[in-house]
Each structure stands twice: as C-alpha cells, then as structure tokens.
Amino acid sequence: MTAETSDIVVIGAGAVGAAIAYYCTQAGLSVHVLDRGRPGSGTSSHCEGNILVSDKDHGAELELSVYSLGLWAGELAEHAHRWEFERKGGIIVASRESSMRSLRRALAVQREHGIRVEELDIPALRELEPHVTDQAVGAAHYPDDSQVMPMMVVDHLLAMARSRGAQVSAQRAVTGLLRHGGRIIGVRTDQGQLHAGAVVNAAGPWAAQIAKMAGVHLPIAPRRGYVMVTEALPPHVHHKVYAAEYLDNVSTSDASLQTSPVVESTPAGSILIGSSRERVGFSDELSRQALQQMASNAVELFPFLRGVRVLRHYHGFRPYCEDHVPVIGPDPRAPGLWHAGGHEGAGIGCSVGTGSLLAQMLADRSPDLDMSPFDPSRFGDAQAGTGSGRAA
C-alpha cells in the first residue's frame, strides 16, 4: 500500500499543533495532523486558557508572549468570538515590601519590551478589586492579559486549517519515525505510514517520547498542575489576580510541590483557583496537599472565599522544559524533525506565535523573531535510544 504524503506531518492536535496547521496551510503547505486521542484532549483540555504577559519578566519567552498577544489581538481578532477571547486584564498583588521591590524590577524590564503595565497603590487596587486582602502593600495592573476557551481554540483553528485542505486524524497513534539515510521522512502509525517533507513534534508533555524515536534527547517533561472550581457566586473577582510569589514559582526548577494563589472568575459565576506545580511524571494520584495549599492561599488573597464550596477540581500535565524556554524549530541532530513544545503554562497563549513562526521557517521565510534562543541544538548532541512506544 502506498504511504500518504504531505508537506508537513504534525504530531499532536492540541492548541500548538492546531496553530501550526492553521499557519502552515495559510502559507500554502499541505498538512496532516495526528493525535492518539481526540483533538485537544491532552493538556489543552486541562488548563485555563491564559494569554499572559504579566508573568514573563525577561528573555525569549517574554518576546514570544508579546508577539503572540499581537496575533491574538491583531490578525486573529476577527475570529475572537470563536474562542471567546476576553481581555480581562491581570493584577499581581504584593503582600510584602520585598515582593513589591521584586515586582517593580520586573515592571521595568517589561516596559522596555512595550508591555502596558500600571503600578497600583492601595486605593487604586481597591477600586479594581474591592475584595482583595487587606495585607496588600501594592500591585500592578496589566490591561492586556487575556483569556480564551482552549478547546474552542483547538476546534476552530483546525476547522480553518481543514478549510484550506489540512487533514486531521484523531485516535491515530504514532509508533515510530521513518528514515531515509540520516533524515526523518515521515511517521509510522498504528494505521499505516505517512511520508512528509517535515515532521513536527507538537506532542506537549509527551514530546520527549517522540524525540526518543528519532534517537535524540529532548528535556521536556510533564509538570502537574491543579485547578479548583467553586460554586457560582455574584461578581467578586474582576480580573485574573495572583500573588507576586507566583512569578518565582513559574521560573523555579524545583521538582517538589510549589503553590501560589491565582484567582479569577468565569462568566457563569464560578471562581477558578490555582496554582500548583510539581514534577511527578504522569501520576494521577490525588494530591490533597496541593489542593489544601491552594485553598489556603486563595483565602489569603481573597478572604471572602473562606467557606465557599469547591464543586470540583481537575489537573493537567504541562510540558516543562528544563531551561524554561520553549523548543521551536528544526532539530539538527535528526534532520527532517522539528519541535514545537516546552511552553509549560504558556502553551495556549503562545500557541499562535509558535505556529506562525514555525510556518514561516517551514516555508523558507525569515521568521519575525530571532529563533536562536528556541533552537533544539542548545541541548547538544545527547542521544536517546530509539523506541517504538506509542505517543501523541
């Protein structure tokens, strides 16, 4: 049987894979997207849909976040209703003078990158968030922090890619990579082979498994995080609000449990409470410690939450990269293989920027950003044994 052929095979139909398909078809490339489950059923279905610039304070990830926000609010703005794009704004609250000093240092760097941010004194904070803790000593307001519905992002980006000829195969697992000489020329699946000019690894927390099939080491691993959902309430929280300590937890490499309060409301009136981070592999064992700490943290930030009922909680596995910078671009250790992953909690927000930049490179155009910080070659020549385990 003759193998199917496309310009691009994308492994993983989450938000990042969907954005790659959208932008590659826009560039005139033929695309086939594969997922071992349903589109968006991995990390994208277990997160909050953040599009944040407030939690990035320097470097390549900040530049990618700013670039991505420009796409969400610019060329993709006509589609905003499709994924319920909401520019709700973010507020970082400092409850210690030391935290406020750290926050001010971050503000200075962010302003250099064109991020709109306003330092708030206590009266200004109270005007925006009347129910926030009395322990606050200051805050910062980011009017451009936004939110989307992640599954709607996946659905509609894939639908628009399909309208330009993309194929999307659900429940089709990749079992190996095809080679010709030293080059990756396609994928082997549980339903046959696919040939391609380039194979893009957008498998999220499972990206290391795909890389291993090519014999290369990719230091992306799952990092588990919980979200708690309360009963519906009258409006009490008007922005995405989190403590300044969250900035430290985002950038830590500690494998142990890290929690800090992140609180926001939904249009239905429920309150979403985060956040936690821990590297426990793909363990689904319930962490009562994480939930208890998150609840306690949330009450410290918004005391009115004491006594409010939590209706449910869920968790997801975010693709953590050891140097906290996403991996985007061709892998010189395995020609023909490209990566798009390691965004951790910024995957939804940075999906469209990642897709746009990768499509530019795949179409032999100069990308809009300097891509050297995202280059997979920064991990050296470390090799991993090839395997045929199912992934994405």
N, C-alpha and C positions, 0 to 999 in steps of 0.2 A: 504494500500500500504506500502511495506517495505521501510524504510528510507535507503538512500545511506549511506555508511560508508567509512571513510578514517582515516588514522593515524592523519592527520592534515587538518583542515579547516582554510584557510587564508581569512580574510575579508579585501578586498581592493587589487586591482590589479594595483597599482602604482609601482614605482621603488622599494620601500621597500618590498611590497608584492611579486613582481616578484623575487627579490633576495632571499627571504625566500623560495619560491617554488623551485628555482634553487638549493639552497644548501641542502634543505631537501630531494629532490629527489636524489641528489648526495650521501646523507647519507643512502639511501635505504628506505626512508619513503614514504608512499603514500600521495598525496597532492591533495586537491581540493581548487582552488582559486575562490572567488566570488567577483563580483563587480556590484553595482547597475547600473552603466553605462558601458562604453567601457573601456577596459584596458588602464590605463594611462590617462584617460580623466579628472582626478581631478588635483591635484597640479602638477603632473609630466608633464602635457601638458602646464603649465603656468609658466615655470621657465627657467633659463638659462643653466642648466646642469653643475653647478660648482662642481669641486672636489678640494677644497681648504684646505691648511694647514695654509696659511698666516693669516687668520682671527681668529685663535684659539690661545690663549696665555697661557692656563694652564688647568689642570684638566682632567676629564674623556672625555670630548668632543674632546680635543686635542689628547688623546690616541686613541680614536675611529677613528678619522680622519687619523692619521698616519697609523693605522692598515688597514683601508680601502684603502688608497693610495697604500699600499703594495700589496693588492689583485688586484687592477686595473692594476698596472704596473708589477705584478708578474704572478700568476697563470691564470689570465684572459687576459694577454697580447696577447695571440694567437687570441683572439676574438676582439681585439681593433678596427679593421676595421669595425666590425658590427655596432658599435655605434659611429664611428668617434672620437675615443679617440685622443685628441690633448694636448700635454704637452706644452702649450703656455707660461707658466710662469706668475707670478703675480708680480706687483710692487705697493708698498704702498708709497705714496708721502706725506711728511710732509711740510706744508707751514708756520708753526710756530715753534719756538725753543721748546716751551713746548710740542708740538705734537711729535717732534723729540726725546725728552727725554723719553716720554712715549713709543714710538716705540722701542727705544733701550732697555728699560726694558723688553718689550715683546720678543725681539730678544734673550735676554739672556736665558729666560725660554725655548723658542722654541729650541734653540741649545742644551739644556740639554736633550731634547726629540729626538735628532737626526735629526731635520729638517734642510735642507740645506737652508741657507739664507746668503746673502751678503749685507752689508751696502754700499750704493752708495753715493758718493759725487756728486756735481752738474755736472761736466764733464762726469762722468760715467753714470749718469741718462740721460743726453742729448744724449749720444751715443746710448742708448737703446730706448729712446722715445724723438726724436728731437722736437716734437711739444707741449710738456708739458709746463705748466705755468712757467713764469719767477719768480713767487713768491715762488717756491720750495726752501727749505733750506736743504733738504736731502731726502733720500729714502731708501728702502730695496727691494731687488730682491729675489724672491722665484722661482727658476727654475722648481720646481716640481708641482706648481699649474697647474691644468689641466681642460679640458672641454670635455663633451660628449654631444651627442644628446639624451635628456631624453626619448623621445618616442621610439627611436631605442633601448635604453637600455631595456625598458619595453618589447618591441616586441621580442627581441632576447633572453632575459633571460627566458621569458615564453615559447618561442619556444623550447629552450634547456630543460626546465623542462618537457614540453609535450613529448619530445622525450624519456624521462625516465618514462612516464606514468602519469604525472600530468594531471588533468582535470582543465579547466578554463571555468567558466560560466559567461558570460557577461550579463548585464541587468537582474540580479537576486539579488533582494534586500533582505537583512537580516531584518527580522521583530521582532525577539526575539531570546533568547538563551534557549536551552534545558537543563534541570537539572535532575539529579537522586540523591536524597538525597541532600547533600550540594555541589555537584560537577556539573560543566558545562560539558555536554557530547555531545554538538552539537549545531546546529543553526536551527531556523525556518525561512524559506524564503517565498517569495510570489509564489514560485514554488515547495513547499514541504520541507520536513525536511532532514537534513544531520547530521549523527552521526559522532563523531570524538573522538580520544583519547585526542586531544588538539585543542582548538580554538584560533587562533592568531588574535588579533585585530591590523590590519595594515591599519586602515581607515583614516590615516592622520588627517586633521583638524576636522574630524567627529568622532575621536576616543572616545571622551568623551560620545558621544551618545551610542556607543556600550558598554562602561563600565557601563553606567547607566542601560542598560538592565540586567546587572549582579548585579545591586544594589550597585555598588562601584563608588566612586568619582575619576575621573582622570582629573587633571587640565591641559588639553590640549585644546587650543582654537585657532580659526583662527586669523592669523595676515596678513592683506592685504599688498601686495607689487606690485608696478607698474614697467613695463619695457617699454622704448620708443625705437622705431626703426627708424633710419634715412634712407634717400636716399642712394644709393650706391655711394661710393667715392673711389678715389685712396687710396692706403695704407697710413694711417696716425697714426694709433694706432697698436702697435705690440704685446702687452701683455694685460692681464686684469689689468687695472690701477685704483686704488682707493685712496681716501684721508685717512690719518691716523684717521680722525674723525669717519670713518666707523666702526672701532673697538669698539668705545664707543657705537655706535648705535646698533650694533649686540647684545651687552650684556645688554642693558637697558631693564627695565621692564615697562617703561612709556607707557601708552596706547595711548597717543596722537601721532600725526604725527611726525616722525623722518625721515630726509632725509640726504643723504651724497652722493658725486659723485662716481660712479663706471662706467667706460667706457671701452669698448672693441670692437674689430672689428669682423666681420664674414667673412667666405670665399667668400661670394657674394659681399663684399664691404660695406654692411650696418654697421652702428655703433649701438651697443646696449648701452642704457643709463639707469642706475639705480642710486640710490636705494631708496626705501621708505618703511616705516614700520608704521602700525597703526592698532590698535585693534578696529574694527568697526563691529564685528560679520561677517556675510556673506553678508554684504551690497554691492550691485553692483552700488551704486550711484557714479557717476563720481566725483573724487576729483581734481578739477582744481588746487587747491592749491598745491597738491602733484606734479602734472606734471610741474607746473611753477617753483617750488623749484628745482626739479630735473634738469630741463633745465638750470636754472641759475647756479646750482652747476657744471654741466658738462662744461659750458662755462668757469667757473673759473679754472677748471682743465686743459681743452684743449681749449684755446681761438679760435682756428680755427673753432670750432663748431658754433660760432655765425653766424647766417644766414643760416646754413644748415637746410634743410627741414626734419621735422619729418613726416614719412609716416603713422605710426600707433603707437598705444600703446596697451598694454594688462596688465592684472593683475591676480594674483593668491592668494590663501589663504594658507599660510604656517602654519604648525602645531606647534604653540608656546607652550612651557611648562614653567610654572611659575618660575622654578629654572634654566632654560636654559640648562638642561641636558636631553637627550632623556630617554624614559622609555622603557626598554628592558628586558623581562623576565617574569616568571610566577607571577601571582597575588595571593598571599596567602589569600586574602580576598574572592576570588572566584576561588577555585581550579579547574583546567582544562582550565582557561582563561589565555592567555599570551598576552603581549602587545609589540608592536614594533612601537613607534611613538614619536612625540615631538621633531623632529630634526630641526624644523623651516627651515631655508635656507640651511641647510647642508644635507638634505634628499637624494639628488641624490648622492653626494659624499660618504656619509656614508651608503648608501643602502646595498652595498655588504658586508661591515664589519658587519652590523647589521644582515643580512641574514646568514652569516657564523657563527657568534657567537650563534645566536638563534638556528640554526640547530644543532650545537654541543650540546647545552643543551637539546634540544628535543630528541636527540639520546642518551642521558645519558652519554655524554662525557664531560670532563673538558674543559671549554671554554679557548680560548687563552688569554683572558683578564680577569682581576678582574671585575666581573659584579656587585659588590655590589653598586657602585655609580648609576647604572641604575635601581636598584630594585624598582618595583612599591610599595613595602611596606613602602618606605620612606614617603609616603603620609598619613601614619597612618591608622586608622580604619574608617575614614569618609565614611559614606554610602550615596548612592544616591537612590532616589526612582526608582524602576524598571519601564520600559516603553516598548512600542511595536512600537515606531516610527521608520520609515524606515531610514536606514543608510547604507552607503557604498554599 
